[in-house]
Structures are given as C-alpha cells and as structure tokens.
Amino acid sequence: MTSEDTSFGGWRACDVCGEPIKAIEDAGLVLRASVMEERRAAAAEAGNGVEEPGLVPWDWGHLGCFEALAPMHVIPGPSMSTLPRMMARTLQLLDEDWFIDTAWEDAVRRFYHIPYE
C-alpha cells in the first residue's frame, strides 16, 4: 500500500463478541453513552488538578451486539463502506456537539489508509 493509497483496509472482528464480521450490512460503529458520560465527568474535574481525559473511542461490531452497550450513537456499516461515504458521515457528525470528544480519526483509520500529509 502506497502513501497515496486510500483504499479500504478491511473490517476487523466485532469489538463486542470477537467474531468476524461477514457482511457490512450487519455492522457499524457505536459510541457508548456511558463512556461519553465518564469523559464529561472527568473533563469537568480536569480544572481541579485532574488530568484531561482522552477521547471516547468508537466500537466496531455487529449491529445486534450493540444493544448491550447502551449506544449513544450508531452509524450503520453501509454508510461508511467507501471513503466518500465516510467523508460524508464525518461532515454530518461535525454538527454534533459531542463529536470533538470522540476518537473519530482512529475509527476512520481502522478501515482506510489515509496519509498524514
């Protein structure tokens, strides 16, 4: 893969059950409400000598596995199945006030090689 290659990098196994994801229609990314709440609470305490919390990760997996995670936001797999679709999803998410607190770049780089330059 060259540095100019922005091709699809492949789906990894489900973060919840560990099983392979066989069809993009069965998968997606999820942002867990509990993790976002923990980050917000930690950020509120950051001014009291507590270190600023890290970004909230997106979990990848089977849509059926997400119910156990109490999702705050779910992105269906087909809506990010190409790099232009992933870009469109990114632009939509920019309207959400919580988006800057998420590790979206890490989520995108799971699937696509995007040069840093």
C-alpha atoms as an extended CHARMM CRD file, in Angstrom:
* protein
*
       117  EXT
         1         1  MET       CA              0.0000000000        0.0000000000        0.0000000000  PROA      1               0.0000000000
         2         2  THR       CA              1.4980000000        3.3540000000       -1.0020000000  PROA      2               0.0000000000
         3         3  SER       CA              1.1370000000        6.6060000000        0.9070000000  PROA      3               0.0000000000
         4         4  GLU       CA             -1.3200000000        7.7890000000       -1.7870000000  PROA      4               0.0000000000
         5         5  ASP       CA             -3.4750000000        4.6800000000       -1.4390000000  PROA      5               0.0000000000
         6         6  THR       CA             -6.7250000000        5.4890000000        0.3850000000  PROA      6               0.0000000000
         7         7  SER       CA             -8.2890000000        2.1130000000       -0.3000000000  PROA      7               0.0000000000
         8         8  PHE       CA            -10.4270000000        0.1070000000        2.0530000000  PROA      8               0.0000000000
         9         9  GLY       CA             -8.3440000000       -1.6180000000        4.7100000000  PROA      9               0.0000000000
        10        10  GLY       CA            -10.7760000000       -4.3650000000        5.7030000000  PROA      10              0.0000000000
        11        11  TRP       CA            -13.2280000000       -4.9220000000        8.5190000000  PROA      11              0.0000000000
        12        12  ARG       CA            -11.8590000000       -6.1590000000       11.7950000000  PROA      12              0.0000000000
        13        13  ALA       CA            -13.6450000000       -8.5090000000       14.1870000000  PROA      13              0.0000000000
        14        14  CYS       CA            -16.5210000000       -7.2860000000       16.3630000000  PROA      14              0.0000000000
        15        15  ASP       CA            -15.2850000000       -5.3850000000       19.4430000000  PROA      15              0.0000000000
        16        16  VAL       CA            -18.1590000000       -6.8350000000       21.4710000000  PROA      16              0.0000000000
        17        17  CYS       CA            -18.2670000000      -10.5680000000       20.6580000000  PROA      17              0.0000000000
        18        18  GLY       CA            -14.9110000000      -11.0060000000       18.8970000000  PROA      18              0.0000000000
        19        19  GLU       CA            -16.4580000000      -12.8340000000       15.9380000000  PROA      19              0.0000000000
        20        20  PRO       CA            -15.6110000000      -11.8820000000       12.3500000000  PROA      20              0.0000000000
        21        21  ILE       CA            -17.9450000000       -9.5190000000       10.5410000000  PROA      21              0.0000000000
        22        22  LYS       CA            -19.0330000000      -11.1970000000        7.3370000000  PROA      22              0.0000000000
        23        23  ALA       CA            -21.2700000000       -8.5250000000        5.8000000000  PROA      23              0.0000000000
        24        24  ILE       CA            -21.0940000000       -4.7440000000        6.0600000000  PROA      24              0.0000000000
        25        25  GLU       CA            -24.8930000000       -4.6640000000        6.3060000000  PROA      25              0.0000000000
        26        26  ASP       CA            -24.6140000000       -6.4010000000        9.6970000000  PROA      26              0.0000000000
        27        27  ALA       CA            -22.0610000000       -3.9840000000       11.1310000000  PROA      27              0.0000000000
        28        28  GLY       CA            -21.4720000000       -0.4530000000       12.2790000000  PROA      28              0.0000000000
        29        29  LEU       CA            -19.7380000000        1.8950000000       14.6810000000  PROA      29              0.0000000000
        30        30  VAL       CA            -21.2120000000        2.7840000000       18.0540000000  PROA      30              0.0000000000
        31        31  LEU       CA            -20.4940000000        5.4790000000       20.5820000000  PROA      31              0.0000000000
        32        32  ARG       CA            -21.3100000000        4.2970000000       24.0920000000  PROA      32              0.0000000000
        33        33  ALA       CA            -23.2940000000        6.7220000000       26.2460000000  PROA      33              0.0000000000
        34        34  SER       CA            -21.6370000000        5.5150000000       29.4630000000  PROA      34              0.0000000000
        35        35  VAL       CA            -18.1280000000        6.2000000000       28.1700000000  PROA      35              0.0000000000
        36        36  MET       CA            -19.1480000000        9.6570000000       26.9640000000  PROA      36              0.0000000000
        37        37  GLU       CA            -20.6570000000       10.4370000000       30.3800000000  PROA      37              0.0000000000
        38        38  GLU       CA            -17.4510000000        9.2820000000       32.1080000000  PROA      38              0.0000000000
        39        39  ARG       CA            -15.3720000000       11.5190000000       29.8530000000  PROA      39              0.0000000000
        40        40  ARG       CA            -17.6100000000       14.5320000000       30.5020000000  PROA      40              0.0000000000
        41        41  ALA       CA            -17.3990000000       13.9820000000       34.2610000000  PROA      41              0.0000000000
        42        42  ALA       CA            -13.6100000000       13.6590000000       34.0790000000  PROA      42              0.0000000000
        43        43  ALA       CA            -13.3800000000       16.7910000000       31.9110000000  PROA      43              0.0000000000
        44        44  ALA       CA            -15.4210000000       18.7180000000       34.4660000000  PROA      44              0.0000000000
        45        45  GLU       CA            -12.8680000000       17.7540000000       37.1310000000  PROA      45              0.0000000000
        46        46  ALA       CA             -9.8690000000       18.4990000000       34.9150000000  PROA      46              0.0000000000
        47        47  GLY       CA             -9.6630000000       22.0130000000       36.3410000000  PROA      47              0.0000000000
        48        48  ASN       CA             -9.1890000000       20.5790000000       39.8430000000  PROA      48              0.0000000000
        49        49  GLY       CA             -5.7440000000       19.1470000000       39.1670000000  PROA      49              0.0000000000
        50        50  VAL       CA             -7.1320000000       16.0510000000       37.4340000000  PROA      50              0.0000000000
        51        51  GLU       CA             -5.6310000000       15.2080000000       34.0500000000  PROA      51              0.0000000000
        52        52  GLU       CA             -7.7580000000       15.9520000000       30.9600000000  PROA      52              0.0000000000
        53        53  PRO       CA             -9.4390000000       12.7040000000       29.8190000000  PROA      53              0.0000000000
        54        54  GLY       CA             -8.7170000000       11.0690000000       26.4700000000  PROA      54              0.0000000000
        55        55  LEU       CA            -11.0850000000       10.9170000000       23.5330000000  PROA      55              0.0000000000
        56        56  VAL       CA            -14.0170000000        8.4930000000       23.5510000000  PROA      56              0.0000000000
        57        57  PRO       CA            -13.4000000000        5.5080000000       21.2680000000  PROA      57              0.0000000000
        58        58  TRP       CA            -15.9000000000        4.2100000000       18.7300000000  PROA      58              0.0000000000
        59        59  ASP       CA            -16.6590000000        0.4910000000       18.9710000000  PROA      59              0.0000000000
        60        60  TRP       CA            -16.9470000000       -1.5210000000       15.7640000000  PROA      60              0.0000000000
        61        61  GLY       CA            -19.1160000000       -4.5880000000       15.5370000000  PROA      61              0.0000000000
        62        62  HSD       CA            -22.3220000000       -6.3950000000       14.7060000000  PROA      62              0.0000000000
        63        63  LEU       CA            -25.3990000000       -4.1890000000       14.9780000000  PROA      63              0.0000000000
        64        64  GLY       CA            -27.0530000000       -6.9230000000       17.0770000000  PROA      64              0.0000000000
        65        65  CYS       CA            -24.2190000000       -6.7910000000       19.6170000000  PROA      65              0.0000000000
        66        66  PHE       CA            -24.6170000000       -3.0610000000       20.2620000000  PROA      66              0.0000000000
        67        67  GLU       CA            -27.7780000000       -3.3380000000       22.3640000000  PROA      67              0.0000000000
        68        68  ALA       CA            -25.6660000000       -4.4850000000       25.3140000000  PROA      68              0.0000000000
        69        69  LEU       CA            -23.5450000000       -1.3050000000       25.0540000000  PROA      69              0.0000000000
        70        70  ALA       CA            -26.4220000000        1.1770000000       25.5190000000  PROA      70              0.0000000000
        71        71  PRO       CA            -25.3640000000        3.2150000000       22.4970000000  PROA      71              0.0000000000
        72        72  MET       CA            -25.4960000000        6.9720000000       22.3380000000  PROA      72              0.0000000000
        73        73  HSD       CA            -24.9940000000        6.9980000000       18.5650000000  PROA      73              0.0000000000
        74        74  VAL       CA            -24.8720000000        4.2140000000       15.9630000000  PROA      74              0.0000000000
        75        75  ILE       CA            -23.5010000000        4.5000000000       12.4320000000  PROA      75              0.0000000000
        76        76  PRO       CA            -24.5870000000        1.6380000000       10.1510000000  PROA      76              0.0000000000
        77        77  GLY       CA            -21.7690000000       -0.0030000000        8.2020000000  PROA      77              0.0000000000
        78        78  PRO       CA            -23.1060000000        0.6830000000        4.6990000000  PROA      78              0.0000000000
        79        79  SER       CA            -22.9830000000        4.4390000000        5.3710000000  PROA      79              0.0000000000
        80        80  MET       CA            -19.1600000000        4.2100000000        5.6280000000  PROA      80              0.0000000000
        81        81  SER       CA            -18.4450000000        1.4800000000        3.0980000000  PROA      81              0.0000000000
        82        82  THR       CA            -16.4670000000        3.8200000000        0.8190000000  PROA      82              0.0000000000
        83        83  LEU       CA            -14.1410000000        6.6940000000        1.5520000000  PROA      83              0.0000000000
        84        84  PRO       CA            -16.5820000000        9.2730000000        0.0770000000  PROA      84              0.0000000000
        85        85  ARG       CA            -19.3360000000        7.8750000000        2.3270000000  PROA      85              0.0000000000
        86        86  MET       CA            -17.0070000000        8.0510000000        5.3330000000  PROA      86              0.0000000000
        87        87  MET       CA            -16.2700000000       11.6750000000        4.4610000000  PROA      87              0.0000000000
        88        88  ALA       CA            -19.9880000000       12.4560000000        4.1680000000  PROA      88              0.0000000000
        89        89  ARG       CA            -20.5860000000       10.8350000000        7.5680000000  PROA      89              0.0000000000
        90        90  THR       CA            -17.7440000000       12.9160000000        9.0460000000  PROA      90              0.0000000000
        91        91  LEU       CA            -19.3170000000       16.1290000000        7.7860000000  PROA      91              0.0000000000
        92        92  GLN       CA            -22.6730000000       15.1180000000        9.2820000000  PROA      92              0.0000000000
        93        93  LEU       CA            -21.0850000000       14.3240000000       12.6420000000  PROA      93              0.0000000000
        94        94  LEU       CA            -19.3790000000       17.7090000000       12.8020000000  PROA      94              0.0000000000
        95        95  ASP       CA            -22.8000000000       19.1740000000       13.6420000000  PROA      95              0.0000000000
        96        96  GLU       CA            -22.9410000000       17.1860000000       16.9010000000  PROA      96              0.0000000000
        97        97  ASP       CA            -21.6120000000       18.9860000000       20.0000000000  PROA      97              0.0000000000
        98        98  TRP       CA            -20.0980000000       15.7700000000       21.3650000000  PROA      98              0.0000000000
        99        99  PHE       CA            -18.1970000000       14.8660000000       18.1810000000  PROA      99              0.0000000000
       100       100  ILE       CA            -14.9530000000       16.6510000000       19.1310000000  PROA      100             0.0000000000
       101       101  ASP       CA            -14.7580000000       14.4630000000       22.2420000000  PROA      101             0.0000000000
       102       102  THR       CA            -14.5750000000       11.2760000000       20.1590000000  PROA      102             0.0000000000
       103       103  ALA       CA            -11.6450000000        9.4340000000       18.5930000000  PROA      103             0.0000000000
       104       104  TRP       CA            -13.1390000000        9.6550000000       15.1000000000  PROA      104             0.0000000000
       105       105  GLU       CA             -9.7580000000        9.7880000000       13.3700000000  PROA      105             0.0000000000
       106       106  ASP       CA             -8.8560000000        6.4330000000       14.9240000000  PROA      106             0.0000000000
       107       107  ALA       CA            -12.1720000000        4.9770000000       13.7580000000  PROA      107             0.0000000000
       108       108  VAL       CA            -11.6180000000        6.1410000000       10.1720000000  PROA      108             0.0000000000
       109       109  ARG       CA             -8.0490000000        4.8690000000       10.1190000000  PROA      109             0.0000000000
       110       110  ARG       CA             -9.2660000000        1.4020000000       11.1680000000  PROA      110             0.0000000000
       111       111  PHE       CA            -10.7320000000        0.9970000000        7.6990000000  PROA      111             0.0000000000
       112       112  TYR       CA             -8.8560000000        3.3380000000        5.3780000000  PROA      112             0.0000000000
       113       113  HSD       CA             -5.2010000000        4.2090000000        4.9480000000  PROA      113             0.0000000000
       114       114  ILE       CA             -5.1830000000        7.9940000000        4.8940000000  PROA      114             0.0000000000
       115       115  PRO       CA             -1.8480000000        9.7690000000        4.5090000000  PROA      115             0.0000000000
       116       116  TYR       CA             -0.9200000000       12.2820000000        7.2110000000  PROA      116             0.0000000000
       117       117  GLU       CA              0.4590000000       14.7080000000        4.6280000000  PROA      117             0.0000000000
